[in-house]
Amino acid sequence: SPKDASIESALQHLEKVEYCSGACDLKGALTKIVKEFDGRADRQQVIVLLGDGESAYAPVDNADRFRLGQQMVAQRIAFFAVPLGAKLNPMNLHGFASTTGGSVIRLLADETAADRAKRVLQTVSAPILYPTRHELAEGIAEAYPTRLPPLRSDTPTLMVGRLDTAQKFAISIEGTIAGKPHRVQIQEAIGKPEVSNYFLTGVVAQWSKNDNKAAPAL
């Protein structure tokens, strides 16, 4: 409520110490912020962005996203975005989130502030699996990426590849959650071929040329 005395006091203080103006420098901000974390694996470390994901002052290209994303992964920092604004930058909002094991938390029109805050906290607090190795089941000729990104149970992660004799896709993943060893096994049934999936052959070919990049989340 605008009449809440504590909120009014906080806003008055904010006006004295911060003045937001000019072009946004998301790349510079993330570069500085990542250095402020202590890298502890036994607790959830997150960056939550409230905004459009734009970085007009210093544009973020694919190389920047990959570099900053890998720095966050190395320090076990997950990036979360709450999209705000009329013109959003999906490459930054989704790119940093999918690379680091974070998520994009969209606003819901009929949601109260209290419910929204609870949902954000639940999403940020969800376990993140940092893979250390994985093994494909027999009969799978190839699958990409060969190095998996951080994984979370509430966000699907895309893997592409080719089957040999396997009738289903199965993978065993070892890693850590909050610094503790963890192992998961995943099996997915293989559907019938569809003409509309023609583009996947190009995705496999592209990834096979540069298979060290993390998989994008769906």
C-alpha positions in Angstrom: 0.0 0.0 0.0 1.3 3.5 -0.8 0.2 4.5 2.7 2.5 2.1 4.3 4.9 4.2 6.4 7.8 1.7 6.1 7.6 1.8 2.3 7.3 5.5 2.2 10.4 5.8 4.4 12.4 3.4 2.1 11.4 5.3 -1.0 12.5 8.6 0.5 15.9 7.1 1.4 16.2 5.7 -2.1 15.7 9.1 -3.6 18.6 10.5 -1.6 21.1 7.8 -2.4 20.2 6.7 -6.0 19.1 8.4 -9.1 18.4 6.2 -12.1 19.0 7.9 -15.4 20.8 7.3 -18.7 21.5 4.1 -20.6 21.6 0.8 -18.8 24.9 -1.1 -18.6 23.9 -4.7 -17.8 27.2 -6.1 -19.0 29.2 -3.8 -16.7 26.9 -4.4 -13.8 27.1 -8.2 -14.0 30.8 -8.1 -14.4 31.1 -6.2 -11.1 28.4 -8.1 -9.3 29.9 -11.6 -10.0 33.1 -10.5 -8.2 31.2 -9.6 -5.0 30.1 -13.2 -4.4 32.1 -15.5 -2.1 31.4 -18.6 -4.3 30.0 -20.8 -1.5 28.5 -24.0 -2.8 26.5 -24.8 0.3 24.0 -22.0 -0.2 21.9 -20.6 -3.0 23.6 -17.7 -4.6 21.4 -15.7 -7.0 21.1 -12.6 -9.1 17.6 -11.3 -9.6 17.1 -8.7 -12.4 13.9 -6.6 -12.4 13.9 -5.0 -15.8 13.9 -5.4 -19.6 17.3 -7.1 -19.9 18.6 -4.3 -22.1 22.2 -3.1 -22.0 22.2 -0.1 -24.3 25.4 1.5 -22.9 27.4 -1.7 -23.5 25.5 -4.2 -25.7 25.8 -7.9 -24.8 26.7 -10.3 -27.6 26.7 -14.1 -27.7 30.4 -14.2 -26.6 29.6 -11.9 -23.6 26.6 -14.0 -22.5 28.6 -17.2 -22.7 31.6 -15.7 -20.8 29.5 -14.1 -18.0 27.3 -17.2 -17.8 30.3 -19.5 -17.3 31.7 -17.2 -14.6 28.4 -17.4 -12.8 28.3 -21.2 -13.1 31.8 -21.5 -11.8 30.8 -19.6 -8.7 27.4 -21.3 -8.4 25.5 -18.2 -9.1 22.0 -18.5 -10.8 20.5 -15.6 -12.8 16.8 -14.9 -12.4 14.8 -12.3 -14.4 11.5 -10.7 -13.7 10.7 -9.0 -17.1 9.5 -5.4 -16.8 9.2 -2.8 -19.5 7.6 -2.2 -22.9 10.5 -3.6 -25.0 12.2 -6.7 -23.6 15.5 -8.2 -24.6 14.8 -12.0 -24.6 18.4 -12.9 -25.5 19.7 -11.6 -22.2 16.7 -12.5 -20.1 16.5 -16.1 -21.2 20.1 -16.5 -22.2 21.6 -15.7 -18.7 18.8 -17.7 -17.0 19.2 -20.9 -19.0 23.0 -20.8 -18.9 23.2 -20.5 -15.2 20.3 -22.7 -13.9 18.1 -19.8 -13.2 14.6 -18.9 -14.6 12.5 -16.2 -16.1 9.7 -15.3 -13.7 6.8 -13.6 -15.6 4.3 -11.4 -13.9 0.7 -12.6 -13.7 -2.1 -10.0 -14.1 -4.4 -11.4 -11.4 -1.6 -12.0 -8.8 -1.3 -10.0 -5.6 2.0 -8.6 -4.5 2.2 -11.0 -1.6 1.6 -14.0 -3.9 4.1 -12.7 -6.4 6.8 -12.4 -3.8 6.1 -15.9 -2.6 6.3 -17.3 -6.1 9.6 -15.5 -6.8 11.1 -16.8 -3.5 10.0 -20.4 -4.3 11.5 -20.2 -7.8 14.7 -18.8 -6.6 14.9 -21.4 -3.8 14.4 -24.4 -6.0 17.3 -26.9 -6.1 19.8 -26.6 -8.9 21.9 -29.6 -10.1 25.4 -28.8 -11.3 26.4 -31.7 -13.5 29.9 -33.1 -13.2 29.5 -36.0 -15.7 26.7 -37.8 -17.6 26.4 -41.1 -19.4 24.0 -41.8 -22.3 22.2 -45.2 -22.6 23.3 -47.7 -25.2 22.0 -47.2 -28.6 22.3 -43.4 -28.6 24.8 -42.4 -31.4 25.3 -38.9 -30.2 23.7 -36.1 -28.1 24.5 -32.5 -27.6 25.6 -30.5 -25.7 28.3 -32.8 -24.4 28.7 -30.5 -21.4 25.4 -30.0 -19.6 24.4 -26.7 -18.0 23.0 -26.4 -14.5 19.6 -28.2 -14.3 16.4 -27.5 -12.4 13.2 -29.6 -12.2 10.8 -26.8 -13.1 12.6 -25.9 -16.4 13.0 -28.3 -19.3 16.5 -28.4 -21.0 16.9 -29.1 -24.6 19.2 -31.9 -25.8 19.5 -33.0 -29.5 21.2 -35.9 -31.1 20.8 -39.1 -33.1 19.6 -42.6 -32.0 21.2 -45.8 -33.3 19.3 -48.7 -31.9 17.7 -47.2 -28.8 14.0 -47.1 -28.5 14.0 -44.4 -25.9 16.3 -41.6 -24.7 17.9 -42.3 -21.4 20.7 -40.5 -19.5 22.3 -40.8 -16.1 23.6 -37.5 -14.6 26.0 -37.1 -11.7 26.5 -33.7 -10.0 26.1 -31.6 -6.9 23.1 -29.8 -5.3 24.2 -27.2 -2.7 27.6 -28.8 -2.7 26.4 -32.4 -2.0 26.7 -35.3 -4.5 23.5 -36.1 -6.3 22.6 -38.5 -9.1 19.5 -38.5 -11.4 18.3 -40.8 -14.2 16.1 -39.6 -16.9 14.1 -41.5 -19.5 12.0 -40.1 -22.3 9.9 -42.0 -24.8 10.7 -41.4 -28.5 7.8 -40.1 -30.5 7.1 -40.8 -34.2 9.0 -38.6 -36.7 7.2 -35.4 -37.7 7.9 -33.3 -40.8 7.6 -30.1 -38.7 10.8 -31.2 -36.8 12.9 -30.9 -39.9 15.0 -28.1 -38.3 16.4 -30.4 -35.7 18.9 -31.9 -38.2 20.4 -28.4 -38.6 20.5 -28.0 -34.8 22.4 -31.2 -34.4 24.8 -30.3 -37.2 25.5 -26.8 -35.7 26.0 -28.2 -32.2 28.4 -30.9 -33.4 30.7 -28.2 -34.7 30.7 -26.3 -31.4 29.5 -28.7 -28.7 31.0 -26.9 -25.7 28.2 -24.5 -25.4 25.5 -25.0 -22.7 22.0 -26.1 -23.7 19.2 -23.5 -23.9 16.2 -24.0 -21.7 12.8 -24.4 -23.5 
